[in-house]
Amino acid sequence: MYQSESAPKWIRGTIVGAYQLAITIGLLLAACANQGTHARTDSGSYRIPIAIQFLWALILSIGMFILPETPRYLIKQGKYDEAAKSMSRLRKLPVDHPVLIEELNEIKANHEYETQMAAGGYMDCIRGGMLKRLLTGMGLQALQQLTGINFIFYYGTNFFKQSGIHNPFLIGLTTSLVNVFSTIPGLWLVERMGRRNLLLFGAIGMCVCQFIVAIVGVTTSSVVANQVLIAFVCFYIFFFACSWGPVAWVVTGELFPLKVRAKALSITTATNWLLNFAIGYATPYIVDSGPGNANLGVKVFFIWGGCCFVCMFFVYMFIYETKGLSLEEIDELYETVSRAWNSMNFKPSVSFQQRVQHDEKAEATHISSEA
């Protein structure tokens, strides 16, 4: 939310997508820590990886004192002058620059227009057109987890070991490296291909790779089969990392108007973590053998592949193209375009400043006619 509210529209997708890049770097560093400590026979095998995490909390705590508050939040609080200073710092423009003033006035007019419609409580997240946007964000975050990516990073070491692959920790390190470097092209593609096309591209690629891994895993077991399994898991990670990894956060960060953005994003992110927890908790019972377990093994990739197929349908039906639009113009997009597949042709027609001025003139005319 902070990134989407602070970034200019022409590079917003890349900046918000950098959130996912930071996650992948964290996963890589975690894999390195695990690789360095897994052979220890004392409590340092888990205390050291946990202790390293305190460093990042310290960096984040200090950094948030340095960063400015977002201009949209300050305008929501009625602090226009502070919003101008924040925008000036973020855009590297003087406070009185015409471009900066125009953007701030548009944000202010949008907020005034929204507050005329509703107060912005949690119930407003499910009223009218907001329900469609909220369900879209929740579905996107849920499906991001159901692609099975965290099965690889939470449970990959045990899975590769059970599949007969030697040195599964090294394989885990390799998949983390693939994850980091594959995210980088996604940050470029999100502003070239757009959100909708990139999500479709990723869903198709992941679906194909998942079914290949599942079919190879259940039909043969050999050194070559293990190599194919590793290769297509890496291809799958590439498709995820350049599409659903960063773009899910980009889209949810853009979906909601200012009045409910914080509350709606809290719900969509909670959906992500709920599915994250559920998959992490249930996976051992689904994959492992033993009493009461499903013993699916490599067949679990049929489930992840099926979910990726659902992802394709979901993107086509529900994801609007928001590339190159300001957060205020995205509100107009959802108000005027009823079908996601028609969003590619949307052109903003009127600014919120003009809309507010029109409403004020209409109200003045109505009062005059009554008099």
N, C-alpha and C positions, 0 to 999 in steps of 0.2 A: 504494500500500500504506500509506504513512504517513497519508494522508488518511482512508482507510477504517478504519484502526485507531484513529484519534483522534476521529472524528466520532460524535456521538450518532445513534441509528438513525433518528430522525424527520426528520433533515435530511442524512443521509449521502449520499444520491444527489445532492443539490444541491452539496454540498461537493466530492465527488469529480468531479462534472461540471465544476466550475470549472477543473479541470486542462485540459479541452478549451477552455474559454473563454480561458485564458492562451495556449494554442497559437494560437488564431485571432487574438488580439491581436498575437502575435508575427509571424504571417503578414502581417497588415495593415501592421505597422511595416516588415517586410521589403519589401513592395510599395512603400511610400512611399520607402524608401531606394533601391530600384531605379529608381523613377520619377525621383528626383532626380539619379541618377548615370549613367543609361544613355546619355545623350548625350555624356558625357565621352570624349575621345579618348586620354586617358592612363591609367596603371594605377590611378588613383583610382576608375575605374568599377567595379572589383571590390575594391580595398583598403578603401575607405570602408565599404561594406556589411559586410565581414568585421570591420573594427575596431569597429563599433558593437556587435557581439555580445559583446565583452569586458565591456561594462557590465553585462549581465544575469548573466554568470558571477560578477562581483564581488558583485552584489546577493544572489545565491543563496548564495555562500560566507559572507557576513556573516550572512545571515538564519538559516542552519542552526545558528549558534552561539547564537542567541536562542531558537529553538524547543525545547520539551521533547521527550525521548524518549517514544515511545508507551507507555501503560500495559501493553498486551498484551505488548510486547517485554520490558519490565522484569519482568513476572510470569514470562515464559518463562525469564528469567535468575535467577529466585528472589529478586528484589528487591521484596518486597511494599510496604515502606514508601516506597521511591522511586516505585513505581507509584501509590501513593495520592497522593503529592505532585503527580505529573504529572497524574493524573486531576482533582485539585482545581483545578489551574491551567487545564486545558482546559475543565472544566465550570463554573468560577467558583463552586464550592461548597467549604465547609470540609471538611477531611480526615475529620472524624467525622460527616459528614452521612449519614443512613440510606440515601438513594438512591445515593450514591457508594459506600458500603460494600457494598450489595447488588450493584451492577454489578461491582465488583472481585471479590467472592466468586464470582460467576457465571463470570467470566473465569478465575479461578484453578481452580475446580472443573472447568471445561471442559478446561483445559490438563492437569490431573491425569488426567482421564478419557482424553484423547487419548494421553498418554504411556504409559498402560497398554496401549494397542493397538499402538503402533509408536514407533520412535525419532525419526522425522521426517527421514530422509535423502532423497536424490534418488530412490532406488528406491521409497520410500513414495508418491511422486507418481503411480506407475502401478499400485499395488497396490489390489485390491478396488474400492470405489466411487470412489477418487481418480482412476482412469483416465478414467472418464466425465466428471468435472469438468474434468480437464486437457484432454481433447479438446474439450470445450465451449468452454473459454477460448481454446484455440489456434484453433479454427474461427471464433470470433467475431472475434478479432484479424485473422486472415487475410482474412475476408470484409469487414472494415472497409476494408482496403486495396483489395480487389478491386472495391469499389463504384466505383472510378475517381477518388476525390476528389483524390488527389495527382497524377493526370494533369492535372487542371485547374490545380493550384497549382505544379507543377514544370514543366509543358510548355504551359500555357495560352497564354502569350504567343506562342510559335511557332505553336500551333494556330490561334489567332484570326487571326494574320497570314496563314497559308496559306489560311484560309477567306475571305480578301478583306476582312477587317475592318480599318479604319484605326485607328491609335493603339491597338494591342493592349495596350500598357503601361497605358493608362488603363482598359481593360476589366479587366485583371488587378487593378488597384486597386479597381474596382467590385465584383468577385467577392469580394475580401478583406473589403470592408465588409459585404457581404451575409452572409458567413461569421460575422463577429463578432456582428452584431445578431441573427442567426437562432439563435445558440447560447443567447442569454439566455432565450427562452421554453422551451427544452429543459430548463434548470435548474429551472424551475417545473413543467413537465409531468412530469418523472421521478418526482416525489413525488405527482402527481395521477393520471396515467394508469397509472403503474407501468412497470417495465422492459420487460416482455414486450409490452404493448400499444403502447408508444411505439416499440419496435424494429420491430414489424409495420407500424405507420403509416408510419415512415420508409422501410422497404424498398419498400412499395407505391408511395409517392410518387416515390422515386428511380427505380424501374423504369419507371413511366409516362413520366417526364421524359426518361430516357435514350433510350427508343425513339422518342419524338417528335423529339428532336434528330437521331437517326440517320436517321429516315425523311425529315425535311425536308432534311437535308444531302445525301442521295443522290438526291432527286427534283427538286430545284430549286436554282438559284443566282441570287439577286437581293438587292437591298438589303433587301427585306421578309424574305426567308429568313434573312439574317444577323441581323436584329433578332429574329426568332423563335428562332434558335439561341441568342443571348445571353440572351433572356428565360427560356428553359427551362433553360439552364445555371444561371441564378440561382435558379430554382425548385428545381432539383435540389440546389443547395448549401443552400437553406433546409431541405429535408427531411433532408439529411445532418446539418447542423449542429445541428438540434434533436432528433436521435434517435441515429443511429449514431456521431456524433462523440463526445458525452459519455457515452452510456449503455454503450458497449463497455467503457470504463474503469471505469464504476460496477460492472457485472456481474462483470468479472474480479477487481476488488478485493474482491468479496463471496463469491466462489465457494469459497474454500479454508479449511480449518481452520488454526488457529494453528501447529500443528506443521510444516506444509509450506508455509505461505502465501508466505514469501519465495522459496523454491525454485520453487514452481509458477508464481508470477508472473514470475520471471525467464525461465521457458520461454515463457509466453504472450506476454510483451513481446518476447522474441527473435523469436517468430513474426511479430509486427507489423512489426518492423524488417527481417526477412528478405524479406517480401513487399514492403515499402516499397522496399528496394534493388532487388529483381527488377523491379518495375514501372518504377522510375526508370531502370534500365539498359536495359530491353528496349523501352520506348516509342518512342524514335526509330527503331528498326529496324522496329517494327510499323506506325508511322504514316507515316513519310516515304517518298518515292519514291526510286528509285535502285537500282543493282545490288545484289541480295541482300536488299533490303528488301521488306516485305509490301505497302507502299503502301496501307494501309487508309484513311488519312485520317479523315474523319468517320464512316466505317463502324465504327471502333473502339468507338463508343457502343453498337453491338449487343452487343459483348462485355461492356461494363460493365452494360448492361441485363440481359443473361442472368445475370450474377453477382448482381444485385439480386433477380432472381427466385429464385435459390437461397437468398438471404438470408431470404426469406419462409418457405420450407420449413424452413430451419434453425431459425429462431426458434420456429415452431410446434412442432417436434419436440423441441427440446433446451433452450430457455431457460426456466428456472423463474422464477416471480414471487417476488421477495424484498423487495418494498416493505414497510416498517414492521417488519421482522424484525431482531433483533440478529444479529451475526455468529455467535454461538453457536446461536441458533435456526435459522439457515440450515443448520447441520450436521444438526440434527434433521429439517429439511425434506428434505434429500437422503437421509437414512437411511430415512425413512418413506414418501415419495412416489416411486413408480417412473416416473410419466409426467409430462412437463413440463406438459401441458395440464390436469392435475389440481391443479397447485400453487396455483391461484387460491383454492381452498377450504381451504388448509392453516391450521390453528390450532395453535400450540405447546401441547403437552400437559404437559410436565414440564421442570423446570429441570435443569441439570447438577449443581447442588448436591444436589437430591433424588435424582438418578440415582447419584451417588457414595455418598450415605448409604445408599441401597438396596443397592448392591453391598457396602458394608462390613457391613451387617446380615446379608446373605446369607452372606458369608464367615464371620462370627462364628457364625452358626447352624450352618454346615457343620462348623466346627472343634469346636463344642460337641457335635454329634451323633456325631462320630468319637470324641471323648473318652468 
